[in-house]
């Protein structure tokens, strides 16, 4: 679903850029794009500037699905954060960012 939301936010995007943005391999991007294309949620075309690359873009149906996903995700986040003050949210975010940095450091060793 991240792929659909990414396309909604960024517009027409190359498979290569999607791979990098989503942190998945090229074969996975191609498989997902083909699946969503078969469902009528996006279309593909060769990049007119460089036909070695394929571009993906949402169809109107894909735009509606991605918008629904974003709204549902926003509502979910609001339910998760219900009763938690903005100050408490900042503290948790800071801790999580620190944990992430520690994980990255450990992986590089």
N, C-alpha and C positions, 0 to 999 in steps of 0.2 A: 504494500500500500504506500510505502514511502516513495516509490517510483512515481506513482500517480500524483502525489502531493508535490513532489519535486518538479514535475513537468508543469503543474498548475502554477507554481511560484515562478519558475524560470522560463517557461515557454518552450518552444522547440529546442531540443537539446540532442547532442550527439550521443551515441551509445558509449563512446569513450568517456565523455564528461559524466554521464550517469554512473558508469563503473567507478570512477574516481570519487564522485560525490557520495555514493551509497556504500563504498568500501566493499564491493563484491566483484567477482571475476567477470570477464567479458562474456563467457558462455552463459552465465546466470542472467546477465542483463538481456542478452539476445533471447533467451528462453522466456523471460518475463514479458518482454516487449511483444514477442509473437503471441503469447497467451492473451495479453490485453488487447492486441490487435484483433485476434479471433473473436473476442467478446465485443468488439466494436468500440472499445474505450480509447484507443489511440491509433494513429496512422504512422507509417514510416515512409521515408523517401531518401534518395541519395542526396548528399550535400552538394548543391550546385557549384560550390567553391572548390570542392575536392571530393570527387566521386568514390574515394576510398572509404569515406565515412558515411554512416547512415544516421539520419536525424529522426527523432521521434517527437510527436506532438499529440496532445489530447484532442479527441473529437468532442463535439458538443456533449455527447453522452458521458465521455470520460471527464469532462469539465464538471458536470453535475455530480458524478460519483466522488471526484476529488474534493469538491466543495462540501459535500455531505460528510466525508471522512474528516475533514478539518473541523467542521462544526461538532461532530461527535467527539473528536479528540479534545477539543476545547471544553466541552461540557464535562467530559471525564476528568480532565485536570481540575476543573473548578470543584467537582465533587471530592476529589482527593485532597484538595487544599482547604476544604470547608472548615472553618474554625481555627485555622492556622494564620497567625498574624503575618503581615509582610516582613516584619523583622525576623520572625522565626523562619520564614521561607528563605530569606537571605542567608541565615546561619546554615541551614541545611544545604543550600546550594554551594556555599563556600566549602563545607566539609566534603561534599561529593566531588567537587572540582579538585580538592586536595587528594582525595582517594584516587581519582583518575590519574592525576599526575604521578602519584606513587606507583600505580600499576604500570604506567608507561615506562617509568624509570626501571622498574623490576624486569620488564620485558626486554629492555635494551641491554641488560647485563648478561 
